[in-house]
Amino acid sequence: MRSMTGFGLGEVPLGSGKLGVEIRGVNHRFLDVRVRVPRELGELAGFVEQVAREKLTRGRYEVAMRVEGVSLGAPVLDRARARAAYRALCDLRDEVAPGSDVPLSLLGAMPDLFVSSVESESEIEHVRAATRAAFDAAVGSLDGMRAREGVALRDDLLRRLERVRQLAREIELRAPSVLEAHRRRLKERAERLRAVVETDVDRTRLEQEIAMFAERCDVCEELTRLESHGEQLAALLGSDEAVGRRLDFLLQEMAREANTVGAKSPDAPTAHAVVEVKAEIERMREQVQNVE
């Protein structure tokens, strides 16, 4: 089990410099990949996203690619950008100082007028291979961090799950005493009624009332399902696969069973235990939102 939160960095040599890939992951319901690449490698953005979707599963990831110490392709003037910049300078000249010169040297102070472009197919393939290698290294680093955090998440979830199962066992053990207490109260009321009106209470009717109460308050099925969901959840916590969605579903079902137990039981100690069960399940659901 792994967390969705983490950071990974991978670097590989590229010519006289190096190419690096950084991956930052946070929790998200689905897979969301956002890619940033240097301007001269803009055509590789789709390739980087494709590689990311092959390697990553659930979460929001920011993938940043950078190149250091090496120039890719010959500098090329972005003519359209340069023309637009020069026209803007001329318009400003006409507004504040009509008739004065606008030297072309002013364009040198403007950023991004010259860009590098990778044109040869062999160079592009070389950069792609380096990108994939750097990405693999970054994913390895990312997975290491996510696995360590996943261990902490798993341990916390197991502790809380054990508390839920313990409370469920306590509720199950208390159920017979709840029924017996209700039986005793009904008999005491019947005795008081008989003393007041001096008539016998229909014992068959009394037993029927007790049986109806027992049926209404029977939570065995709910507790059985709660235990079954808990067993499945514990098994998933030991898996190396992406289990976040399945964990979330099981916890939704456990919360539903706990709600039903609470609605059926008129016993105050049982109600308090159910409140604690629901609180633990809600804390587990919050943690699971960060599980891949």
Secondary structure, DSSP 4 states (H G I P E B T S, - for coil): --BS-EEEEEEEEETTEEEEEEEEEE--SSEEEEEE--GGGGGGHHHHHHHHHHH--SEEEEEEEEEES---S-EEE-HHHHHHHHHHHHHHHHHHSTT----GGGGGGSTTSEEE----HHHHHHHHHHHHHHHHHHHHHHHHHHHHHHHHHHHHHHHHHHHHHHHHHHHHHHHHHHHHHHHHHHHHHHHHHHHHH-----HHHHHHHHHHHHHHT--HHHHHHHHHHHHHHHHHHT-SS--HHHHHHHHHHHHHHHHHHHHH---HHHHHHHHHHHHHHHHHHHHHTTB-
